[in-house]
Amino acid sequence: MIKKTLVVNDDTVSLLIACKMISKAQFANETVTAKDGEAALAYFENVVSKGKEHFDDAPEFIFLDMYMPIMNGWDFLEVFSKKYAAIFLRVKIAVLSSSVDPGDLMRLEKYGVVMASVSTPISMEKLNLVKDIYLGQLHTGLFITNHEAYLN
C-alpha cells in the first residue's frame, strides 16, 4: 500500500469525495490535502526545509486537479518537475480532470512524473487501475474514463 497520498483540488466536495474513496479503496495509509498548486508546493518545500531525514514524509502519490485558481495543475507540474521531481523520485501523479481534450493529454506526456490521467468523478475502479499502474502491474500512460482505460 502507498504510505501517503496528496490530493490537490480547490473544490471542497470533490476533495472530500476523493479522500473518502481513497480511504475506502485502501489506496494509501494517509491522505493529505491542498487547495491549490501553490499550497501543494509549499507542502514539499516544508519537507525539504526539514532536511533529508524527513524526505520520507513526502507523499508518494499525488492526485492533481488541473483547473484551480491561484496556481493551476499545469503550473504546479512545471514547478514540481523542475524543483522537486529529482529530490522526490518516488512521487508519481495522476491528473484529475473532466477534460478529455487530446491536446491536454499530449501536453501531459512531457511530464515524467505523470503516470495517468483520470476523468472525474473518481471511482473505486479508477483508483484500483491507478494503484495497479503505480505498483507496476499495468502499463503507464493511461487515460482512465468512466468506463474504459486508454493507453496514451
KOLKEKOL-62421 format. One record per atom (N, C-alpha, C, O, CB): residue in three letters; x, y, z. Coordinates in Angstrom, 3 decimals, padded with zeros to 6 digits. Glycine has a CB too. Example, Ala and Ser with C-alpha at 12.3 -4.5 7.8 and 13.67 -1.06 7.14 Angstrom:
2
  residuo        c1        c2        c3
      ALA   013.190  -005.690   007.800
      ALA   012.300  -004.500   007.800
      ALA   013.200  -003.300   007.800
      ALA   014.236  -003.319   008.465
      ALA   011.308  -004.473   009.046
      SER   012.850  -002.250   007.080
      SER   013.670  -001.060   007.140
      SER   012.900   000.030   007.870
      SER   013.409   001.138   008.039
      SER   014.084  -000.598   005.725
//
This chain:
152
  residuo        c1        c2        c3
      MET   000.845  -001.187   000.000
      MET   000.000   000.000   000.000
      MET   000.883   001.240   000.000
      MET   001.997   001.229   000.525
      MET  -000.958   000.003   001.222
      ILE   000.378   002.286  -000.586
      ILE   001.073   003.570  -000.632
      ILE   001.027   004.194   000.755
      ILE  -000.020   004.207   001.402
      ILE   000.438   004.524  -001.697
      LYS   002.160   004.710   001.205
      LYS   002.246   005.291   002.545
      LYS   001.418   006.576   002.671
      LYS   000.605   006.714   003.585
      LYS   003.705   005.579   002.893
      LYS   001.634   007.507   001.748
      LYS   000.937   008.796   001.847
      LYS   000.593   009.315   000.463
      LYS   001.401   009.238  -000.462
      LYS   001.796   009.829   002.604
      THR  -000.617   009.844   000.335
      THR  -001.037   010.471  -000.919
      THR  -001.500   011.894  -000.637
      THR  -001.984   012.207   000.451
      THR  -002.167   009.651  -001.606
      LEU  -001.339   012.744  -001.640
      LEU  -001.751   014.146  -001.566
      LEU  -002.820   014.380  -002.626
      LEU  -002.630   014.042  -003.794
      LEU  -000.531   015.116  -001.767
      VAL  -003.935   014.957  -002.215
      VAL  -004.999   015.312  -003.152
      VAL  -005.014   016.835  -003.253
      VAL  -005.169   017.536  -002.253
      VAL  -006.406   014.745  -002.689
      VAL  -004.850   017.334  -004.477
      VAL  -004.817   018.780  -004.720
      VAL  -006.051   019.147  -005.527
      VAL  -006.179   018.778  -006.694
      VAL  -003.502   019.213  -005.469
      ASN  -006.967   019.889  -004.883
      ASN  -008.222   020.254  -005.534
      ASN  -008.836   021.435  -004.798
      ASN  -008.869   021.455  -003.567
      ASN  -009.208   019.052  -005.569
      ASP  -009.319   022.414  -005.543
      ASP  -009.918   023.596  -004.934
      ASP  -011.376   023.392  -004.561
      ASP  -011.929   024.168  -003.781
      ASP  -009.799   024.764  -005.863
      ASP  -012.008   022.355  -005.110
      ASP  -013.421   022.095  -004.850
      ASP  -013.564   021.226  -003.596
      ASP  -013.120   020.078  -003.576
      ASP  -014.090   021.406  -006.074
      THR  -014.181   021.779  -002.559
      THR  -014.297   021.096  -001.278
      THR  -015.035   019.767  -001.383
      THR  -014.625   018.783  -000.767
      THR  -014.998   021.984  -000.290
      VAL  -016.111   019.727  -002.152
      VAL  -016.882   018.484  -002.300
      VAL  -016.052   017.423  -003.019
      VAL  -016.016   016.272  -002.584
      VAL  -018.198   018.745  -003.073
      SER  -015.389   017.791  -004.103
      SER  -014.536   016.846  -004.838
      SER  -013.395   016.342  -003.961
      SER  -013.026   015.169  -004.016
      SER  -013.969   017.507  -006.107
      LEU  -012.848   017.235  -003.159
      LEU  -011.765   016.880  -002.236
      LEU  -012.251   015.853  -001.216
      LEU  -011.573   014.860  -000.952
      LEU  -011.230   018.139  -001.514
      LEU  -013.414   016.098  -000.654
      LEU  -013.990   015.182   000.330
      LEU  -014.286   013.816  -000.287
      LEU  -013.976   012.785   000.309
      LEU  -015.270   015.776   000.922
      ILE  -014.879   013.807  -001.469
      ILE  -015.194   012.551  -002.157
      ILE  -013.912   011.773  -002.459
      ILE  -013.842   010.568  -002.218
      ILE  -015.974   012.827  -003.466
      ALA  -012.911   012.459  -002.982
      ALA  -011.640   011.791  -003.305
      ALA  -011.013   011.178  -002.057
      ALA  -010.546   010.039  -002.090
      ALA  -010.655   012.785  -003.954
      CYS  -011.001   011.922  -000.966
      CYS  -010.411   011.415   000.278
      CYS  -011.163   010.190   000.792
      CYS  -010.545   009.220   001.230
      CYS  -010.405   012.511   001.350
      LYS  -012.482   010.233   000.739
      LYS  -013.287   009.091   001.187
      LYS  -013.058   007.868   000.297
      LYS  -012.944   006.747   000.793
      LYS  -014.779   009.460   001.199
      MET  -012.993   008.086  -001.007
      MET  -012.768   006.977  -001.929
      MET  -011.377   006.374  -001.740
      MET  -011.219   005.153  -001.777
      MET  -012.946   007.445  -003.375
      ILE  -010.383   007.210  -001.541
      ILE  -009.008   006.740  -001.317
      ILE  -008.946   005.895  -000.055
      ILE  -008.282   004.859  -000.028
      ILE  -008.025   007.932  -001.213
      SER  -009.635   006.336   000.988
      SER  -009.689   005.581   002.234
      SER  -010.411   004.245   002.050
      SER  -009.924   003.199   002.479
      SER  -010.382   006.406   003.318
      LYS  -011.564   004.297   001.413
      LYS  -012.382   003.101   001.197
      LYS  -011.645   002.062   000.340
      LYS  -011.761   000.858   000.572
      LYS  -013.712   003.483   000.529
      ALA  -010.894   002.538  -000.642
      ALA  -010.150   001.645  -001.529
      ALA  -008.843   001.155  -000.906
      ALA  -008.134   000.336  -001.491
      ALA  -009.856   002.351  -002.838
      GLN  -008.535   001.663   000.282
      GLN  -007.270   001.349   000.951
      GLN  -006.089   001.637   000.013
      GLN  -005.143   000.857  -000.097
      GLN  -007.250  -000.137   001.409
      PHE  -006.188   002.766  -000.642
      PHE  -005.171   003.194  -001.606
      PHE  -003.900   003.640  -000.887
      PHE  -002.791   003.377  -001.353
      PHE  -005.709   004.336  -002.489
      ALA  -004.068   004.316   000.252
      ALA  -002.918   004.846   000.996
      ALA  -003.198   004.794   002.490
      ALA  -004.348   004.825   002.928
      ALA  -002.596   006.297   000.560
      ASN  -002.120   004.715   003.260
      ASN  -002.254   004.741   004.724
      ASN  -002.707   006.103   005.226
      ASN  -003.428   006.204   006.219
      ASN  -000.932   004.366   005.384
      GLU  -002.277   007.149   004.529
      GLU  -002.595   008.519   004.949
      GLU  -002.871   009.375   003.728
      GLU  -002.220   009.222   002.695
      GLU  -001.442   009.127   005.787
      THR  -003.837   010.278   003.846
      THR  -004.145   011.218   002.770
      THR  -004.082   012.630   003.326
      THR  -004.694   012.938   004.349
      THR  -005.544   010.929   002.146
      VAL  -003.336   013.481   002.641
      VAL  -003.258   014.893   002.988
      VAL  -003.816   015.683   001.810
      VAL  -003.895   015.168   000.695
      VAL  -001.783   015.326   003.328
      THR  -004.199   016.924   002.054
      THR  -004.850   017.715   001.003
      THR  -004.213   019.095   000.866
      THR  -003.567   019.610   001.779
      THR  -006.346   017.859   001.297
      ALA  -004.424   019.667  -000.315
      ALA  -004.041   021.052  -000.593
      ALA  -005.109   021.643  -001.494
      ALA  -005.654   020.947  -002.351
      ALA  -002.615   021.146  -001.258
      LYS  -005.414   022.922  -001.309
      LYS  -006.489   023.594  -002.051
      LYS  -006.075   024.107  -003.420
      LYS  -006.930   024.456  -004.234
      LYS  -007.008   024.735  -001.248
      ASP  -004.763   024.157  -003.689
      ASP  -004.274   024.617  -004.987
      ASP  -002.816   024.207  -005.137
      ASP  -002.200   023.697  -004.202
      ASP  -004.434   026.159  -005.136
      GLY  -002.275   024.438  -006.328
      GLY  -000.899   024.055  -006.604
      GLY   000.118   024.736  -005.712
      GLY   001.127   024.138  -005.338
      GLY  -000.577   024.348  -008.015
      GLU  -000.146   025.974  -005.375
      GLU   000.765   026.727  -004.508
      GLU   000.871   026.077  -003.123
      GLU   001.968   025.933  -002.583
      GLU   000.289   028.188  -004.373
      ALA  -000.269   025.689  -002.555
      ALA  -000.270   025.026  -001.245
      ALA   000.417   023.665  -001.329
      ALA   001.097   023.258  -000.387
      ALA  -001.715   024.859  -000.721
      ALA   000.250   022.963  -002.438
      ALA   000.902   021.662  -002.624
      ALA   002.423   021.829  -002.700
      ALA   003.164   021.050  -002.102
      ALA   000.374   020.969  -003.906
      LEU   002.886   022.842  -003.433
      LEU   004.321   023.099  -003.496
      LEU   004.871   023.500  -002.128
      LEU   005.984   023.117  -001.769
      LEU   004.619   024.192  -004.524
      ALA   004.102   024.260  -001.374
      ALA   004.519   024.646  -000.022
      ALA   004.696   023.407   000.855
      ALA   005.592   023.365   001.698
      ALA   003.487   025.610   000.615
      TYR   003.854   022.410   000.661
      TYR   003.970   021.156   001.417
      TYR   005.341   020.523   001.153
      TYR   006.031   020.118   002.089
      TYR   002.823   020.163   001.030
      PHE   005.733   020.439  -000.124
      PHE   007.024   019.847  -000.472
      PHE   008.180   020.721   000.006
      PHE   009.203   020.205   000.456
      PHE   007.120   019.632  -001.986
      GLU   008.023   022.029  -000.088
      GLU   009.072   022.940   000.400
      GLU   009.280   022.763   001.903
      GLU   010.410   022.807   002.389
      GLU   008.707   024.412   000.083
      ASN   008.191   022.565   002.630
      ASN   008.276   022.334   004.073
      ASN   009.056   021.053   004.379
      ASN   009.872   021.029   005.300
      ASN   006.866   022.255   004.687
      VAL   008.809   020.002   003.619
      VAL   009.536   018.748   003.809
      VAL   011.024   018.955   003.524
      VAL   011.868   018.481   004.284
      VAL   008.958   017.637   002.896
      VAL   011.350   019.650   002.450
      VAL   012.744   019.914   002.087
      VAL   013.429   020.729   003.180
      VAL   014.577   020.457   003.530
      VAL   012.825   020.654   000.734
      SER   012.729   021.726   003.719
      SER   013.330   022.603   004.733
      SER   013.670   021.860   006.020
      SER   014.517   022.309   006.792
      SER   012.391   023.753   005.047
      LYS   013.014   020.730   006.254
      LYS   013.296   019.922   007.458
      LYS   014.545   019.056   007.301
      LYS   015.072   018.548   008.291
      LYS   012.099   019.030   007.780
      GLY   015.018   018.886   006.083
      GLY   016.235   018.111   005.836
      GLY   015.955   016.724   005.293
      GLY   014.830   016.228   005.347
      GLY   017.031   017.994   007.100
      LYS   017.018   016.104   004.761
      LYS   016.908   014.809   004.090
      LYS   016.273   013.722   004.950
      LYS   015.576   012.848   004.436
      LYS   018.264   014.357   003.653
      GLU   016.508   013.774   006.230
      GLU   015.960   012.734   007.109
      GLU   014.426   012.744   007.141
      GLU   013.810   011.800   007.637
      GLU   016.503   012.912   008.523
      HIS   013.817   013.798   006.619
      HIS   012.350   013.907   006.588
      HIS   011.763   013.698   005.185
      HIS   010.552   013.824   005.004
      HIS   011.926   015.271   007.112
      PHE   012.591   013.386   004.206
      PHE   012.099   013.226   002.839
      PHE   011.056   012.110   002.720
      PHE   010.197   012.152   001.839
      PHE   013.262   012.941   001.905
      ASP   011.134   011.117   003.605
      ASP   010.131   010.046   003.579
      ASP   008.753   010.534   004.028
      ASP   007.765   009.817   003.869
      ASP   010.579   008.889   004.467
      ASP   008.673   011.745   004.587
      ASP   007.390   012.325   004.998
      ASP   006.587   012.856   003.804
      ASP   005.402   013.168   003.929
      ASP   007.627   013.451   006.003
      ALA   007.238   012.953   002.665
      ALA   006.559   013.467   001.468
      ALA   005.588   012.417   000.929
      ALA   005.826   011.217   001.065
      ALA   007.593   013.862   000.373
      PRO   004.506   012.867   000.325
      PRO   003.580   011.914  -000.304
      PRO   004.275   011.164  -001.441
      PRO   005.122   011.720  -002.140
      PRO   002.321   012.645  -000.838
      GLU   003.910   009.913  -001.611
      GLU   004.434   009.122  -002.721
      GLU   003.579   009.326  -003.976
      GLU   004.024   009.086  -005.098
      GLU   004.485   007.626  -002.342
      PHE   002.358   009.768  -003.755
      PHE   001.418   009.847  -004.865
      PHE   000.590   011.125  -004.745
      PHE   000.229   011.543  -003.645
      PHE   000.500   008.600  -004.898
      ILE   000.294   011.739  -005.895
      ILE  -000.499   012.969  -005.923
      ILE  -001.657   012.794  -006.910
      ILE  -001.462   012.363  -008.046
      ILE   000.386   014.198  -006.316
      PHE  -002.848   013.132  -006.460
      PHE  -003.998   013.287  -007.347
      PHE  -004.145   014.790  -007.563
      PHE  -004.409   015.530  -006.615
      PHE  -005.329   012.632  -006.739
      LEU  -003.977   015.241  -008.790
      LEU  -003.875   016.667  -009.088
      LEU  -004.993   017.138  -010.004
      LEU  -005.107   016.690  -011.145
      LEU  -002.531   016.975  -009.720
      ASP  -005.824   018.052  -009.489
      ASP  -006.826   018.727  -010.324
      ASP  -006.072   019.722  -011.202
      ASP  -005.132   020.372  -010.743
      ASP  -007.941   019.450  -009.447
      MET  -006.475   019.840  -012.435
      MET  -005.745   020.702  -013.360
      MET  -006.261   022.136  -013.395
      MET  -005.511   023.053  -013.729
      MET  -005.809   020.123  -014.737
      TYR  -007.507   022.337  -013.060
      TYR  -008.099   023.659  -013.213
      TYR  -008.508   024.225  -011.865
      TYR  -009.600   023.957  -011.364
      TYR  -009.304   023.603  -014.149
      MET  -007.601   025.020  -011.281
      MET  -007.804   025.628  -009.961
      MET  -007.361   027.086  -010.021
      MET  -006.534   027.455  -010.854
      MET  -007.016   024.851  -008.849
      PRO  -007.913   027.910  -009.137
      PRO  -007.429   029.298  -009.033
      PRO  -006.086   029.325  -008.298
      PRO  -005.608   028.290  -007.836
      PRO  -008.473   030.197  -008.293
      ILE  -005.505   030.464  -008.195
      ILE  -004.220   030.745  -007.545
      ILE  -003.079   030.104  -008.330
      ILE  -002.322   030.815  -008.991
      ILE  -004.221   030.231  -006.084
      MET  -002.935   028.764  -008.273
      MET  -001.967   028.058  -009.106
      MET  -002.628   026.789  -009.623
      MET  -002.998   025.911  -008.844
      MET  -000.657   027.730  -008.311
      ASN  -002.775   026.698  -010.935
      ASN  -003.449   025.534  -011.511
      ASN  -002.504   024.329  -011.598
      ASN  -001.320   024.427  -011.274
      ASN  -003.997   025.877  -012.905
      GLY  -003.044   023.210  -012.035
      GLY  -002.270   021.982  -012.131
      GLY  -001.119   022.054  -013.115
      GLY  -000.065   021.462  -012.885
      GLY  -003.161   020.868  -012.510
      TRP  -001.316   022.785  -014.224
      TRP  -000.247   022.925  -015.207
      TRP   000.957   023.646  -014.611
      TRP   002.100   023.227  -014.793
      TRP  -000.753   023.677  -016.438
      ASP   000.682   024.732  -013.897
      ASP   001.776   025.484  -013.266
      ASP   002.450   024.648  -012.175
      ASP   003.672   024.684  -012.025
      ASP   001.248   026.809  -012.669
      PHE   001.650   023.898  -011.417
      PHE   002.213   023.009  -010.400
      PHE   003.163   022.000  -011.056
      PHE   004.285   021.810  -010.586
      PHE   001.081   022.271  -009.630
      LEU   002.718   021.358  -012.135
      LEU   003.555   020.357  -012.812
      LEU   004.877   020.969  -013.278
      LEU   005.934   020.350  -013.155
      LEU   002.803   019.753  -014.013
      GLU   004.806   022.162  -013.804
      GLU   006.009   022.830  -014.297
      GLU   007.008   023.051  -013.158
      GLU   008.183   022.710  -013.291
      GLU   005.645   024.175  -014.959
      VAL   006.548   023.616  -012.048
      VAL   007.442   023.903  -010.918
      VAL   007.897   022.608  -010.247
      VAL   009.083   022.450  -009.957
      VAL   006.739   024.816  -009.889
      PHE   006.977   021.684  -009.998
      PHE   007.338   020.434  -009.335
      PHE   008.386   019.682  -010.161
      PHE   009.361   019.170  -009.610
      PHE   006.084   019.552  -009.119
      SER   008.187   019.620  -011.466
      SER   009.125   018.897  -012.335
      SER   010.525   019.492  -012.282
      SER   011.514   018.759  -012.297
      SER   008.623   018.904  -013.773
      LYS   010.613   020.805  -012.219
      LYS   011.915   021.476  -012.210
      LYS   012.569   021.496  -010.835
      LYS   013.790   021.383  -010.726
      LYS   011.764   022.886  -012.709
      LYS   011.764   021.640  -009.782
      LYS   012.327   021.877  -008.457
      LYS   012.338   020.652  -007.538
      LYS   013.241   020.514  -006.713
      LYS   011.568   022.967  -007.798
      TYR   011.360   019.770  -007.665
      TYR   011.219   018.694  -006.681
      TYR   011.290   017.266  -007.240
      TYR   011.577   016.337  -006.485
      TYR   009.931   018.861  -005.982
      ALA   011.043   017.072  -008.507
      ALA   010.993   015.706  -009.054
      ALA   012.309   014.954  -008.856
      ALA   012.295   013.751  -008.593
      ALA   010.652   015.753  -010.541
      ALA   013.437   015.639  -008.978
      ALA   014.735   014.989  -008.798
      ALA   015.031   014.673  -007.333
      ALA   015.863   013.815  -007.038
      ALA   015.833   015.869  -009.360
      ILE   014.362   015.353  -006.432
      ILE   014.537   015.099  -004.990
      ILE   013.627   013.960  -004.540
      ILE   014.048   013.065  -003.808
      ILE   014.237   016.382  -004.163
      PHE   012.384   014.007  -004.987
      PHE   011.382   013.018  -004.577
      PHE   011.106   012.075  -005.752
      PHE   010.078   012.180  -006.421
      PHE   010.062   013.718  -004.102
      LEU   012.031   011.165  -005.983
      LEU   011.979   010.291  -007.154
      LEU   010.793   009.330  -007.153
      LEU   010.343   008.906  -008.217
      LEU   013.246   009.504  -007.246
      ARG   010.283   008.984  -005.973
      ARG   009.166   008.035  -005.895
      ARG   007.820   008.670  -006.211
      ARG   006.856   007.952  -006.479
      ARG   009.113   007.421  -004.522
      VAL   007.729   009.985  -006.188
      VAL   006.444   010.662  -006.368
      VAL   005.940   010.496  -007.797
      VAL   006.646   010.782  -008.764
      VAL   006.567   012.153  -006.021
      LYS   004.704   010.028  -007.900
      LYS   004.013   009.927  -009.184
      LYS   002.695   010.677  -009.068
      LYS   002.162   010.858  -007.973
      LYS   003.779   008.432  -009.595
      ILE   002.175   011.112  -010.214
      ILE   000.977   011.953  -010.235
      ILE  -000.069   011.372  -011.168
      ILE   000.236   010.933  -012.277
      ILE   001.326   013.382  -010.661
      ALA  -001.309   011.378  -010.697
      ALA  -002.462   011.104  -011.549
      ALA  -003.230   012.413  -011.651
      ALA  -003.653   012.984  -010.646
      ALA  -003.367   009.928  -010.976
      VAL  -003.400   012.868  -012.866
      VAL  -004.113   014.111  -013.125
      VAL  -005.609   013.828  -013.092
      VAL  -006.079   012.861  -013.691
      VAL  -003.690   014.731  -014.491
      LEU  -006.357   014.679  -012.388
      LEU  -007.812   014.580  -012.324
      LEU  -008.400   015.694  -013.176
      LEU  -008.085   016.869  -012.981
      LEU  -008.329   014.666  -010.846
      SER  -009.252   015.320  -014.120
      SER  -009.826   016.344  -014.974
      SER  -011.115   015.861  -015.608
      SER  -011.283   014.675  -015.892
      SER  -008.836   016.757  -016.047
      SER  -012.012   016.792  -015.823
      SER  -013.230   016.468  -016.569
      SER  -012.970   016.629  -018.060
      SER  -013.816   016.276  -018.881
      SER  -014.414   017.369  -016.121
      SER  -011.805   017.161  -018.413
      SER  -011.433   017.385  -019.809
      SER  -010.937   016.088  -020.447
      SER  -010.169   015.336  -019.847
      SER  -010.350   018.479  -019.910
      VAL  -011.382   015.849  -021.647
      VAL  -010.891   014.718  -022.428
      VAL  -010.197   015.271  -023.668
      VAL  -010.146   014.614  -024.708
      VAL  -012.055   013.738  -022.817
      ASP  -009.669   016.472  -023.551
      ASP  -009.023   017.158  -024.661
      ASP  -007.735   016.431  -025.046
      ASP  -006.815   016.334  -024.235
      ASP  -008.728   018.629  -024.295
      PRO  -007.661   015.918  -026.283
      PRO  -006.447   015.223  -026.728
      PRO  -005.198   016.104  -026.628
      PRO  -004.095   015.605  -026.404
      PRO  -006.620   014.747  -028.164
      GLY  -005.381   017.411  -026.794
      GLY  -004.250   018.337  -026.649
      GLY  -003.695   018.334  -025.237
      GLY  -002.481   018.379  -025.040
      GLY  -004.670   019.748  -027.029
      ASP  -004.582   018.282  -024.258
      ASP  -004.150   018.204  -022.857
      ASP  -003.397   016.911  -022.598
      ASP  -002.376   016.912  -021.910
      ASP  -005.356   018.310  -021.911
      LEU  -003.896   015.803  -023.146
      LEU  -003.241   014.512  -022.943
      LEU  -001.837   014.514  -023.559
      LEU  -000.897   013.980  -022.972
      LEU  -004.091   013.378  -023.552
      MET  -001.706   015.107  -024.725
      MET  -000.386   015.203  -025.356
      MET   000.537   016.099  -024.546
      MET   001.726   015.812  -024.404
      MET  -000.511   015.735  -026.790
      ARG  -000.001   017.161  -024.028
      ARG   000.794   018.101  -023.220
      ARG   001.310   017.429  -021.947
      ARG   002.413   017.729  -021.489
      ARG  -000.047   019.344  -022.855
      LEU   000.512   016.516  -021.371
      LEU   000.915   015.813  -020.151
      LEU   002.102   014.885  -020.368
      LEU   002.844   014.596  -019.429
      LEU  -000.246   015.022  -019.608
      GLU   002.286   014.415  -021.597
      GLU   003.348   013.464  -021.884
      GLU   004.742   014.007  -021.596
      GLU   005.673   013.226  -021.399
      GLU   003.267   013.041  -023.311
      LYS   004.904   015.312  -021.568
      LYS   006.235   015.882  -021.312
      LYS   006.626   015.818  -019.832
      LYS   007.777   016.080  -019.485
      LYS   006.279   017.330  -021.786
      TYR   005.684   015.474  -018.971
      TYR   005.957   015.403  -017.538
      TYR   006.128   013.944  -017.118
      TYR   005.154   013.195  -017.036
      TYR   004.819   016.076  -016.726
      GLY   007.360   013.554  -016.858
      GLY   007.669   012.178  -016.478
      GLY   007.021   011.724  -015.186
      GLY   006.863   010.524  -014.964
      GLY   009.130   012.019  -016.359
      VAL   006.641   012.666  -014.328
      VAL   006.023   012.296  -013.048
      VAL   004.553   011.920  -013.207
      VAL   003.971   011.305  -012.314
      VAL   006.153   013.443  -012.053
      VAL   003.948   012.286  -014.340
      VAL   002.533   011.981  -014.568
      VAL   002.428   010.576  -015.140
      VAL   002.976   010.285  -016.204
      VAL   001.871   013.025  -015.527
      MET   001.720   009.710  -014.426
      MET   001.575   008.335  -014.889
      MET   000.181   008.004  -015.376
      MET  -000.017   006.963  -016.003
      MET   001.945   007.398  -013.798
      ALA  -000.802   008.869  -015.103
      ALA  -002.166   008.604  -015.566
      ALA  -002.976   009.889  -015.553
      ALA  -002.694   010.819  -014.797
      ALA  -002.848   007.531  -014.689
      SER  -003.982   009.918  -016.402
      SER  -004.969   010.979  -016.400
      SER  -006.306   010.317  -016.105
      SER  -006.711   009.385  -016.799
      SER  -004.991   011.772  -017.766
      VAL  -006.979   010.795  -015.088
      VAL  -008.213   010.164  -014.624
      VAL  -009.367   011.145  -014.774
      VAL  -009.323   012.257  -014.247
      VAL  -008.079   009.695  -013.148
      SER  -010.405   010.723  -015.500
      SER  -011.572   011.596  -015.629
      SER  -012.356   011.572  -014.319
      SER  -012.462   010.540  -013.656
      SER  -012.475   011.155  -016.826
      THR  -012.888   012.706  -013.973
      THR  -013.697   012.809  -012.759
      THR  -015.146   012.504  -013.095
      THR  -015.560   012.729  -014.233
      THR  -013.569   014.216  -012.118
      PRO  -015.925   012.007  -012.165
      PRO  -015.586   011.778  -010.762
      PRO  -014.758   010.511  -010.591
      PRO  -014.806   009.599  -011.417
      PRO  -016.855   011.689  -009.918
      ILE  -014.000   010.478  -009.503
      ILE  -013.154   009.337  -009.201
      ILE  -014.029   008.191  -008.686
      ILE  -015.050   008.423  -008.038
      ILE  -012.061   009.716  -008.162
      SER  -013.625   006.967  -008.977
      SER  -014.394   005.795  -008.547
      SER  -013.438   004.724  -008.027
      SER  -012.222   004.836  -008.184
      SER  -015.262   005.236  -009.717
      MET  -013.993   003.697  -007.415
      MET  -013.181   002.584  -006.913
      MET  -012.425   001.915  -008.063
      MET  -011.245   001.592  -007.933
      MET  -014.070   001.549  -006.179
      GLU  -013.110   001.711  -009.181
      GLU  -012.480   001.060  -010.329
      GLU  -011.275   001.869  -010.825
      GLU  -010.221   001.311  -011.132
      GLU  -013.502   000.876  -011.466
      LYS  -011.449   003.186  -010.898
      LYS  -010.361   004.043  -011.358
      LYS  -009.205   004.027  -010.363
      LYS  -008.042   003.975  -010.761
      LYS  -010.860   005.479  -011.570
      LEU  -009.523   004.071  -009.080
      LEU  -008.467   004.012  -008.065
      LEU  -007.691   002.704  -008.154
      LEU  -006.465   002.698  -008.041
      LEU  -009.063   004.173  -006.663
      ASN  -008.393   001.610  -008.353
      ASN  -007.716   000.317  -008.472
      ASN  -006.818   000.261  -009.698
      ASN  -005.725  -000.304  -009.639
      ASN  -008.736  -000.808  -008.533
      LEU  -007.269   000.845  -010.816
      LEU  -006.417   000.923  -012.003
      LEU  -005.160   001.750  -011.729
      LEU  -004.054   001.352  -012.094
      LEU  -007.196   001.527  -013.179
      VAL  -005.340   002.890  -011.089
      VAL  -004.203   003.758  -010.768
      VAL  -003.234   003.029  -009.840
      VAL  -002.021   003.102  -010.035
      VAL  -004.687   005.077  -010.113
      LYS  -003.753   002.333  -008.840
      LYS  -002.893   001.584  -007.916
      LYS  -002.110   000.514  -008.673
      LYS  -000.917   000.334  -008.433
      LYS  -003.732   000.936  -006.788
      ASP  -002.771  -000.190  -009.578
      ASP  -002.093  -001.229  -010.369
      ASP  -000.993  -000.630  -011.238
      ASP   000.070  -001.228  -011.400
      ASP  -003.105  -001.980  -011.250
      ILE  -001.248   000.551  -011.797
      ILE  -000.223   001.227  -012.591
      ILE   000.953   001.583  -011.692
      ILE   002.106   001.319  -012.033
      ILE  -000.795   002.500  -013.278
      TYR   000.661   002.180  -010.548
      TYR   001.712   002.617  -009.625
      TYR   002.557   001.434  -009.153
      TYR   003.779   001.542  -009.047
      TYR   001.096   003.339  -008.418
      LEU   001.915   000.327  -008.874
      LEU   002.632  -000.853  -008.392
      LEU   003.307  -001.628  -009.521
      LEU   003.909  -002.677  -009.291
      LEU   001.681  -001.767  -007.647
      GLY   003.202  -001.102  -010.748
      GLY   003.884  -001.700  -011.871
      GLY   003.185  -002.877  -012.502
      GLY   003.797  -003.640  -013.250
      GLY   005.200  -002.112  -011.455
      GLN   001.912  -003.034  -012.211
      GLN   001.181  -004.171  -012.743
      GLN   000.486  -003.866  -014.066
      GLN  -000.012  -004.777  -014.727
      GLN   000.170  -004.634  -011.739
      LEU   000.447  -002.608  -014.451
      LEU  -000.123  -002.210  -015.740
      LEU   000.800  -001.194  -016.392
      LEU   001.620  -000.565  -015.723
      LEU  -001.557  -001.623  -015.567
      HIS   000.663  -001.042  -017.689
      HIS   001.432  -000.063  -018.455
      HIS   001.087   001.348  -017.975
      HIS  -000.068   001.634  -017.660
      HIS   001.152  -000.209  -019.980
      THR   002.084   002.223  -017.921
      THR   001.818   003.617  -017.557
      THR   001.274   004.373  -018.754
      THR   001.232   003.840  -019.863
      THR   003.093   004.303  -017.028
      GLY   000.867   005.583  -018.542
      GLY   000.363   006.428  -019.610
      GLY  -001.082   006.153  -019.937
      GLY  -001.491   006.271  -021.092
      GLY   001.189   006.252  -020.833
      LEU  -001.860   005.790  -018.947
      LEU  -003.267   005.509  -019.168
      LEU  -004.116   006.759  -019.012
      LEU  -003.862   007.611  -018.160
      LEU  -003.744   004.434  -018.214
      PHE  -005.118   006.840  -019.848
      PHE  -006.163   007.835  -019.648
      PHE  -007.385   007.045  -019.215
      PHE  -007.893   006.220  -019.974
      PHE  -006.438   008.707  -020.958
      ILE  -007.856   007.290  -018.010
      ILE  -008.936   006.496  -017.437
      ILE  -010.228   007.310  -017.458
      ILE  -010.325   008.353  -016.811
      ILE  -008.589   006.050  -015.991
      THR  -011.219   006.824  -018.206
      THR  -012.507   007.487  -018.282
      THR  -013.490   006.719  -017.418
      THR  -013.096   005.824  -016.670
      THR  -013.007   007.588  -019.748
      ASN  -014.758   007.060  -017.518
      ASN  -015.763   006.400  -016.693
      ASN  -015.883   004.902  -016.940
      ASN  -016.219   004.150  -016.025
      ASN  -017.084   007.037  -016.921
      HIS  -015.615   004.466  -018.149
      HIS  -015.846   003.054  -018.461
      HIS  -014.645   002.316  -019.016
      HIS  -014.644   001.086  -019.046
      HIS  -016.949   002.945  -019.425
      GLU  -013.628   003.029  -019.452
      GLU  -012.520   002.368  -020.127
      GLU  -011.203   003.030  -019.778
      GLU  -011.166   004.175  -019.326
      GLU  -012.729   002.377  -021.634
      ALA  -010.130   002.302  -019.992
      ALA  -008.788   002.830  -019.840
      ALA  -008.127   002.816  -021.210
      ALA  -008.133   001.792  -021.893
      ALA  -007.963   002.009  -018.798
      TYR  -007.563   003.938  -021.611
      TYR  -006.910   004.056  -022.908
      TYR  -005.434   004.273  -022.706
      TYR  -005.029   005.072  -021.862
      TYR  -007.516   005.197  -023.737
      LEU  -004.617   003.561  -023.483
      LEU  -003.192   003.821  -023.462
      LEU  -002.907   005.085  -024.251
      LEU  -003.462   005.293  -025.329
      LEU  -002.403   002.626  -024.031
      ASN  -002.041   005.927  -023.712
      ASN  -001.594   007.115  -024.444
      ASN  -000.411   006.738  -025.295
      ASN   000.135   007.585  -026.003
      ASN  -001.230   008.277  -023.483
//
